[in-house]
Amino acid sequence: MQAVRIARFGDPSGMTLVDVPAPEAGPGQLVVAAEAIGVGGVDAVIRRGTLSGYGFTEGLVPGSEVAGTVTQVGNDVDPAWVGRRVWAFTGTGGAYVEQALARVGDVVELPEELSAVDAVTLGSAAPVAHFALDHARFTPGQSVLVRGAAGSIGIATVELASRAGASAVAVTTSSPARGQRLRALGATHVLDRGGDGDGTAPESYDVIVDVVGGAGVPAFIDRLAPNGRMVVVGAVAGMPPEDFGMRLLRSFQQSRSFATFSLDTVPTATRDGVRAELFAGATRGELHAVVHDVLPLSAAAEAHRQMDAGTVFGRIVLVP
């Protein structure tokens, strides 16, 4: 089968299309014939080599989510899975392939009404948004700022916060045109990447969900209201400065707090139950899968070029 490998960390030119052996399902595993493959921000971070110190090596196959049909199961897996349409998490890699290997515990059956493309647009992003708001102890009537709102996680956070009764949903984004699209999805205030540009926006926020990370984290800590909570769910701009916590200490009397969030900390049954609910909500029009483009697997490098250029609104999806 065909797969995309990161032959060399750095720019997208280091990604290559290669022929590899088709996978065989082992104990607790199944094989999914991919119909759609999600291209996530973390894929680009891994491709750049930013996380090489965390065990990622050149030669890996990137990607973490696919949707398609189960074609094979391990000896200890219920054979009734064969033929079912599913969304599957492949781990921190292994998704940019024609046939993906996943653990049976990382698979959710798809509603008939949900396309594979929409499934990989929402499958990881929407649960991250849901649980990030929960991690921040968001309640109706509180104000929310979504930093880096034009990606799939940011868009889902905007929709979920708006639907849950936020008093304000401010977003940072790179252009007025993107801001207008985010307003249509529930944003009430549009800010530039630095958090400025809307004189009617709140000066501080009860909750900040940050997809960006990087050098701007300390300045956004300053945007927290008293008892405000900031949750970082991504680091597409890299890690924050080592001394970013000083902003919290300098505002000690504001009782602000900072946290990171990963789906890895959510029990499997809870996570998959929420994911299934979000998929069902998408079929009812309560949540929108915003797809920037659908490209062939062979164009994975082009997908990453667009992400690096900052032109993507929503998610790019690859199809074998």
Sine and cosine of phi, psi and omega as CSV:
sin_phi,cos_phi,sin_psi,cos_psi,sin_omega,cos_omega
0.00,0.00,0.22,-0.98,0.04,-1.00
-1.00,-0.08,0.54,-0.84,0.02,-1.00
-0.52,-0.86,0.35,-0.94,0.08,-1.00
-0.96,-0.29,0.77,-0.64,0.04,-1.00
-0.89,-0.46,0.48,-0.88,0.16,-0.99
-1.00,-0.02,1.00,-0.07,-0.02,-1.00
-0.95,0.31,-0.48,0.88,-0.06,-1.00
-0.52,-0.86,0.81,-0.59,0.07,-1.00
-0.90,0.44,0.52,-0.85,0.03,-1.00
0.73,-0.69,-0.74,-0.67,-0.04,-1.00
-0.98,0.21,0.18,-0.98,-0.09,-1.00
-0.87,0.49,-0.30,0.95,0.00,-1.00
-0.90,0.44,-0.27,0.96,0.03,-1.00
-0.98,0.18,0.00,1.00,0.02,-1.00
-1.00,-0.06,0.70,-0.72,-0.05,-1.00
-0.73,-0.68,0.53,-0.85,0.08,-1.00
-1.00,-0.03,0.81,-0.59,-0.09,-1.00
-0.73,-0.69,0.31,-0.95,0.14,-0.99
-0.99,-0.11,0.76,-0.65,-0.01,-1.00
-0.71,-0.71,0.35,-0.94,0.05,-1.00
-0.89,0.46,0.61,-0.80,0.08,-1.00
-0.92,0.39,0.56,-0.83,-0.07,-1.00
-0.97,0.24,0.40,-0.92,0.12,-0.99
-0.88,-0.47,0.75,-0.66,-0.02,-1.00
-0.95,0.32,0.81,-0.59,0.08,-1.00
-0.99,-0.15,-0.22,-0.98,0.01,-1.00
-0.84,0.55,0.76,-0.65,0.03,-1.00
0.96,0.29,0.19,0.98,-0.08,-1.00
-0.87,-0.49,0.27,-0.96,0.17,-0.99
-0.57,-0.82,0.31,-0.95,0.01,-1.00
-0.94,-0.35,0.72,-0.69,0.00,-1.00
-0.90,-0.44,0.84,-0.55,0.15,-0.99
-0.96,0.26,0.94,-0.34,-0.16,-0.99
-0.95,0.32,0.76,-0.65,0.17,-0.99
-0.97,-0.24,-0.43,0.90,0.00,-1.00
-0.45,-0.89,0.57,-0.82,-0.04,-1.00
-0.76,-0.66,0.81,-0.58,0.00,-1.00
-0.98,0.18,0.67,-0.74,0.07,-1.00
-0.96,-0.28,0.94,-0.34,-0.09,-1.00
-0.96,-0.26,0.31,-0.95,0.03,-1.00
-0.87,0.50,-0.58,0.81,0.00,-1.00
-0.91,0.41,-0.47,0.88,0.05,-1.00
-0.87,0.49,-0.66,0.75,0.00,-1.00
-0.94,0.35,-0.61,0.79,0.03,-1.00
-0.89,0.45,-0.68,0.73,0.04,-1.00
-0.90,0.43,-0.69,0.72,-0.03,-1.00
-0.87,0.49,-0.58,0.81,0.00,-1.00
-0.94,0.34,-0.28,0.96,-0.04,-1.00
1.00,-0.03,0.09,1.00,-0.04,-1.00
-0.86,0.51,-0.52,0.85,-0.07,-1.00
-0.96,-0.28,0.37,0.93,-0.02,-1.00
-0.88,0.48,-0.44,0.90,0.03,-1.00
-0.97,0.26,-0.08,1.00,-0.02,-1.00
-0.96,-0.29,0.36,0.93,0.09,-1.00
0.99,-0.14,-0.01,1.00,0.05,-1.00
-0.99,0.14,0.77,-0.64,-0.05,-1.00
-0.83,-0.55,0.40,-0.91,0.09,-1.00
-0.87,0.49,0.55,-0.83,-0.06,-1.00
0.98,-0.19,-0.16,0.99,-0.03,-1.00
-0.97,0.24,0.39,-0.92,0.12,-0.99
-1.00,-0.08,0.87,-0.49,-0.06,-1.00
-0.98,0.19,-0.02,-1.00,0.07,-1.00
1.00,-0.10,0.49,-0.87,-0.07,-1.00
-0.73,-0.68,-0.11,0.99,-0.04,-1.00
-0.57,-0.82,0.65,-0.76,0.06,-1.00
-0.70,-0.72,0.33,-0.94,0.18,-0.98
-0.74,-0.68,0.63,-0.78,-0.03,-1.00
0.11,-0.99,-0.46,-0.89,-0.08,-1.00
-0.91,-0.42,0.71,-0.71,0.04,-1.00
-0.94,0.33,0.79,-0.61,-0.03,-1.00
-0.91,-0.40,-0.25,0.97,-0.09,-1.00
-0.35,-0.94,0.57,-0.82,0.05,-1.00
-0.73,-0.68,0.38,-0.93,0.08,-1.00
-0.94,0.35,0.26,-0.97,-0.07,-1.00
-0.87,0.49,-0.46,0.89,-0.05,-1.00
-0.99,-0.15,0.15,0.99,-0.04,-1.00
-0.97,-0.24,0.64,-0.77,0.00,-1.00
-0.81,0.58,0.88,-0.48,-0.02,-1.00
-0.91,0.42,-0.19,0.98,0.03,-1.00
-0.91,0.41,-0.26,0.97,0.07,-1.00
-0.91,0.41,-0.49,0.87,-0.06,-1.00
-0.88,0.48,0.78,-0.63,0.00,-1.00
1.00,-0.08,-0.17,0.99,0.00,-1.00
-0.99,0.13,0.57,-0.82,0.13,-0.99
-0.99,0.11,0.78,-0.63,-0.10,-1.00
-0.65,-0.76,0.34,-0.94,0.30,-0.95
-0.98,-0.22,0.66,-0.75,-0.05,-1.00
-0.68,-0.73,0.66,-0.75,0.12,-0.99
-0.99,-0.11,0.81,-0.59,-0.07,-1.00
-0.99,-0.15,0.01,1.00,-0.07,-1.00
0.97,-0.24,-0.43,-0.90,0.00,-1.00
-1.00,0.09,0.13,0.99,0.06,-1.00
-0.20,-0.98,0.00,-1.00,0.11,-0.99
1.00,-0.10,0.14,0.99,-0.09,-1.00
-0.99,-0.16,-0.36,0.93,-0.04,-1.00
-0.99,0.16,0.92,0.38,-0.11,-0.99
-0.56,-0.83,0.26,-0.97,0.08,-1.00
-0.98,0.18,-0.53,0.85,0.04,-1.00
-0.75,-0.66,0.85,-0.52,-0.12,-0.99
-0.95,-0.30,0.56,-0.83,0.04,-1.00
-0.97,-0.23,0.74,-0.68,0.00,-1.00
-0.57,-0.82,0.39,-0.92,0.11,-0.99
-0.97,0.22,0.57,-0.82,-0.04,-1.00
-0.88,0.47,-0.45,0.89,0.05,-1.00
-0.96,0.28,-0.14,0.99,-0.01,-1.00
-0.93,-0.36,0.47,0.88,-0.07,-1.00
-0.81,-0.58,0.67,-0.74,0.05,-1.00
-0.78,-0.63,0.75,-0.66,0.03,-1.00
-0.94,0.34,0.61,-0.79,-0.07,-1.00
-1.00,-0.07,0.58,-0.81,0.18,-0.98
-0.89,0.46,0.54,-0.84,-0.01,-1.00
-0.85,0.52,-0.54,0.84,-0.10,-1.00
-0.98,0.20,-0.16,0.99,-0.08,-1.00
-0.99,-0.15,0.82,-0.57,0.01,-1.00
-0.96,0.28,0.36,-0.93,0.05,-1.00
-0.89,0.46,-0.61,0.79,0.01,-1.00
-0.89,0.46,-0.72,0.70,0.02,-1.00
-0.91,0.41,-0.57,0.82,-0.03,-1.00
-0.88,0.47,-0.70,0.72,-0.02,-1.00
-0.98,0.18,-0.23,0.97,0.11,-0.99
-0.97,0.24,-0.55,0.84,-0.07,-1.00
-0.96,-0.26,-0.39,0.92,-0.24,-0.97
-0.84,0.55,-0.67,0.74,0.08,-1.00
-1.00,-0.09,-0.68,0.73,-0.15,-0.99
-0.90,0.44,-0.72,0.69,-0.08,-1.00
-0.92,0.40,-0.69,0.73,0.09,-1.00
-0.89,0.46,-0.61,0.79,0.07,-1.00
-0.86,0.51,-0.72,0.69,0.01,-1.00
-0.88,0.48,-0.72,0.70,-0.01,-1.00
-0.86,0.52,-0.79,0.61,-0.09,-1.00
-0.97,0.25,-0.43,0.90,0.08,-1.00
-0.91,0.42,-0.69,0.73,0.05,-1.00
-0.90,0.44,-0.62,0.78,0.05,-1.00
-0.91,0.40,-0.67,0.74,0.01,-1.00
-0.88,0.48,-0.54,0.84,0.01,-1.00
-0.99,0.11,0.02,1.00,-0.01,-1.00
0.85,0.53,0.63,0.78,0.04,-1.00
-0.91,0.41,0.67,-0.74,0.09,-1.00
-0.73,-0.68,0.42,-0.91,0.01,-1.00
-0.80,0.59,0.63,-0.78,-0.01,-1.00
1.00,-0.08,-0.19,0.98,0.04,-1.00
-1.00,0.02,0.38,-0.93,0.00,-1.00
-1.00,-0.05,0.56,-0.83,-0.07,-1.00
-0.75,-0.66,0.67,-0.74,0.16,-0.99
-0.88,-0.48,0.80,-0.60,0.04,-1.00
-0.95,-0.30,0.92,-0.39,-0.02,-1.00
-1.00,-0.05,0.89,-0.46,-0.08,-1.00
1.00,0.10,0.82,0.57,-0.19,-0.98
-1.00,0.07,-0.08,1.00,-0.10,-0.99
-1.00,0.09,-0.13,0.99,0.06,-1.00
-1.00,0.03,0.05,-1.00,-0.10,-0.99
-0.92,0.40,-0.59,0.81,0.04,-1.00
-0.93,0.37,-0.71,0.71,0.00,-1.00
-0.88,0.47,-0.69,0.72,0.00,-1.00
-0.88,0.47,-0.70,0.71,0.01,-1.00
-0.89,0.45,-0.61,0.79,0.02,-1.00
-0.90,0.43,-0.68,0.74,0.04,-1.00
-0.86,0.52,-0.76,0.65,-0.04,-1.00
-0.90,0.44,-0.69,0.72,-0.05,-1.00
-0.93,0.36,-0.65,0.76,0.01,-1.00
-0.91,0.41,-0.67,0.74,0.02,-1.00
-0.89,0.46,-0.72,0.70,-0.02,-1.00
-0.91,0.42,-0.49,0.87,-0.05,-1.00
-1.00,0.06,0.01,1.00,0.11,-0.99
1.00,-0.08,0.52,0.86,0.08,-1.00
-0.89,0.46,0.59,-0.81,0.02,-1.00
-0.95,0.31,-0.48,0.88,0.06,-1.00
-0.44,-0.90,0.59,-0.81,0.09,-1.00
-0.78,-0.62,0.99,-0.11,0.03,-1.00
-1.00,-0.02,0.51,-0.86,-0.01,-1.00
-0.73,-0.69,0.54,-0.84,0.22,-0.98
-0.97,-0.24,0.67,-0.74,0.01,-1.00
-0.39,-0.92,0.09,-1.00,-0.19,-0.98
-1.00,-0.07,-0.16,0.99,-0.06,-1.00
-0.41,-0.91,0.44,-0.90,0.08,-1.00
-0.86,0.51,-0.57,0.82,0.00,-1.00
-0.89,0.46,-0.68,0.73,0.05,-1.00
-0.91,0.40,-0.61,0.80,0.03,-1.00
-0.87,0.50,-0.64,0.77,0.02,-1.00
-0.91,0.42,-0.62,0.78,0.05,-1.00
-0.91,0.41,-0.61,0.79,0.03,-1.00
-0.94,0.34,-0.55,0.83,0.09,-1.00
-0.88,0.48,-0.63,0.78,0.01,-1.00
-0.91,0.41,-0.34,0.94,-0.01,-1.00
-0.99,-0.16,0.00,1.00,0.08,-1.00
0.80,-0.60,-0.11,0.99,0.03,-1.00
-0.93,0.36,0.61,-0.80,0.02,-1.00
-0.96,-0.30,-0.32,0.95,-0.01,-1.00
-0.61,-0.79,0.68,-0.73,-0.03,-1.00
-0.90,-0.44,0.84,-0.54,-0.01,-1.00
-0.90,-0.43,0.34,-0.94,0.10,-0.99
-0.98,0.18,-0.03,-1.00,-0.09,-1.00
-0.89,0.45,-0.42,0.91,0.03,-1.00
-1.00,0.10,-0.09,1.00,0.02,-1.00
1.00,-0.03,0.29,0.96,-0.02,-1.00
-0.88,-0.47,-0.01,-1.00,0.14,-0.99
0.96,-0.28,-0.04,1.00,0.04,-1.00
-0.69,-0.72,0.97,-0.24,-0.07,-1.00
-0.93,0.38,-0.26,0.97,0.00,-1.00
-1.00,-0.07,-0.07,1.00,-0.04,-1.00
-0.96,0.29,0.45,-0.89,0.08,-1.00
-0.85,0.52,0.51,-0.86,0.05,-1.00
-0.98,0.21,-0.42,0.91,-0.01,-1.00
-0.59,-0.80,0.25,-0.97,-0.14,-0.99
-0.70,-0.71,0.58,-0.82,0.07,-1.00
-0.94,0.33,-0.59,0.81,-0.04,-1.00
-0.70,-0.71,0.72,-0.69,0.18,-0.98
-0.84,-0.54,0.84,-0.55,0.13,-0.99
-0.96,-0.27,0.88,-0.47,-0.15,-0.99
-0.92,-0.38,0.89,-0.45,0.05,-1.00
-1.00,-0.08,-0.20,0.98,-0.22,-0.98
-1.00,-0.06,-0.77,0.64,-0.09,-1.00
0.94,0.35,-0.55,-0.84,0.07,-1.00
0.96,0.27,-0.34,-0.94,-0.12,-0.99
-0.92,0.38,-0.33,0.94,-0.06,-1.00
-0.99,0.15,-0.11,0.99,-0.06,-1.00
-0.83,0.56,-0.74,0.67,-0.04,-1.00
-0.85,0.52,-0.65,0.76,-0.02,-1.00
-0.90,0.43,-0.54,0.84,0.01,-1.00
-0.99,0.17,-0.43,0.91,0.16,-0.99
-0.85,0.53,-0.60,0.80,0.02,-1.00
-0.91,0.41,-0.27,0.96,0.01,-1.00
-1.00,0.06,-0.03,1.00,-0.01,-1.00
-0.97,0.26,0.67,-0.74,0.10,-0.99
-0.96,0.28,0.20,-0.98,0.14,-0.99
-0.80,0.59,0.73,-0.68,-0.08,-1.00
0.92,0.39,0.25,0.97,0.01,-1.00
-0.95,0.32,0.43,-0.90,-0.06,-1.00
-0.80,-0.60,0.77,-0.64,0.05,-1.00
-0.93,-0.37,0.77,-0.64,0.01,-1.00
-0.84,-0.54,0.85,-0.52,0.03,-1.00
-1.00,-0.10,0.84,-0.54,-0.03,-1.00
-0.92,-0.39,-0.04,1.00,-0.01,-1.00
-0.34,-0.94,0.22,-0.98,-0.01,-1.00
-0.58,-0.81,0.79,0.61,-0.04,-1.00
-0.90,0.43,-0.36,0.93,0.06,-1.00
-0.99,-0.13,0.15,0.99,0.00,-1.00
0.99,-0.16,-0.08,-1.00,-0.03,-1.00
-0.98,0.19,0.48,-0.88,0.06,-1.00
-0.95,0.32,0.24,-0.97,0.05,-1.00
-0.86,0.52,0.51,-0.86,-0.06,-1.00
-0.88,0.48,-0.47,0.88,-0.05,-1.00
-0.99,-0.15,0.35,0.94,-0.09,-1.00
-0.87,0.49,-0.45,0.89,-0.02,-1.00
-0.91,0.42,-0.28,0.96,0.04,-1.00
-0.88,0.47,-0.48,0.88,0.03,-1.00
-0.90,0.44,-0.58,0.81,0.05,-1.00
-0.93,0.37,-0.68,0.73,-0.03,-1.00
-0.93,0.37,-0.58,0.82,0.00,-1.00
-0.94,0.34,-0.35,0.94,0.06,-1.00
-0.93,-0.36,0.62,0.79,-0.11,-0.99
-0.76,0.66,-0.68,0.74,-0.09,-1.00
-0.96,0.28,-0.13,0.99,0.06,-1.00
-1.00,0.07,-0.19,0.98,0.01,-1.00
0.81,0.59,0.65,0.76,0.05,-1.00
-0.98,0.18,0.36,-0.93,0.03,-1.00
-0.64,-0.77,0.39,-0.92,-0.06,-1.00
-0.75,-0.66,0.65,-0.76,0.03,-1.00
-0.52,-0.85,0.38,-0.93,0.21,-0.98
-0.96,-0.26,0.29,-0.96,0.06,-1.00
-0.60,-0.80,0.71,-0.71,0.11,-0.99
-0.71,-0.70,0.63,-0.78,0.07,-1.00
-0.88,0.48,-0.32,0.95,0.01,-1.00
-0.87,0.49,-0.35,0.94,-0.04,-1.00
-1.00,0.00,-0.03,1.00,-0.03,-1.00
-0.99,-0.10,0.78,-0.63,0.04,-1.00
-0.81,0.59,0.61,-0.79,-0.11,-0.99
-0.81,0.58,-0.73,0.68,-0.06,-1.00
-0.90,0.44,-0.64,0.77,0.01,-1.00
-0.91,0.41,-0.73,0.68,-0.01,-1.00
-0.87,0.50,-0.74,0.67,-0.06,-1.00
-0.95,0.32,-0.51,0.86,0.07,-1.00
-0.90,0.43,-0.69,0.72,0.03,-1.00
-0.92,0.39,-0.66,0.76,0.02,-1.00
-0.86,0.50,-0.70,0.72,0.02,-1.00
-0.89,0.46,-0.63,0.77,0.04,-1.00
-0.90,0.43,-0.65,0.76,0.00,-1.00
-0.93,0.38,-0.64,0.77,0.08,-1.00
-0.87,0.50,-0.70,0.71,0.01,-1.00
-0.89,0.45,-0.63,0.77,0.04,-1.00
-0.88,0.47,-0.59,0.81,0.03,-1.00
-0.90,0.43,-0.59,0.80,0.02,-1.00
-0.94,0.35,-0.37,0.93,0.03,-1.00
-1.00,-0.05,0.02,1.00,0.01,-1.00
0.99,0.15,0.24,0.97,0.00,-1.00
-1.00,0.08,-0.29,0.96,0.00,-1.00
-0.62,-0.78,0.65,-0.76,-0.11,-0.99
-0.91,-0.42,0.76,-0.65,0.11,-0.99
-1.00,0.08,0.95,-0.31,-0.03,-1.00
-1.00,-0.10,0.94,-0.34,-0.08,-1.00
-0.97,-0.25,0.88,-0.48,0.01,-1.00
-0.95,0.30,-0.70,0.72,-0.03,-1.00
-0.25,-0.97,0.41,-0.91,0.11,-0.99
-0.88,-0.48,0.87,-0.50,-0.08,-1.00
-0.83,-0.56,0.41,-0.91,0.08,-1.00
-0.93,0.36,0.42,-0.91,0.01,-1.00
-0.80,0.60,-0.58,0.82,-0.02,-1.00
-0.91,0.41,-0.26,0.97,-0.01,-1.00
-0.98,-0.19,0.40,0.92,-0.01,-1.00
-0.84,0.54,-0.63,0.78,0.01,-1.00
-0.89,0.45,-0.62,0.78,0.05,-1.00
-0.90,0.43,-0.63,0.77,0.06,-1.00
-0.85,0.52,-0.67,0.74,0.01,-1.00
-0.94,0.33,-0.54,0.84,0.08,-1.00
-0.89,0.46,-0.66,0.75,0.01,-1.00
-0.91,0.41,-0.62,0.78,0.05,-1.00
-0.91,0.42,-0.69,0.73,0.01,-1.00
-0.89,0.45,-0.53,0.85,-0.01,-1.00
-0.98,0.20,-0.17,0.99,0.01,-1.00
0.96,0.28,0.43,0.90,-0.06,-1.00
-0.99,-0.14,-0.04,1.00,-0.11,-0.99
-1.00,0.08,0.76,-0.65,0.13,-0.99
-0.88,-0.47,0.93,-0.36,-0.10,-1.00
0.99,-0.12,-0.75,-0.67,-0.07,-1.00
-0.71,-0.70,0.62,-0.78,0.18,-0.98
-1.00,0.01,0.65,-0.76,0.00,-1.00
-0.86,-0.52,0.70,-0.71,0.08,-1.00
-0.98,-0.17,0.57,-0.82,0.09,-1.00
-0.78,-0.62,0.72,-0.69,0.01,-1.00
-0.90,0.43,0.00,0.00,0.00,0.00
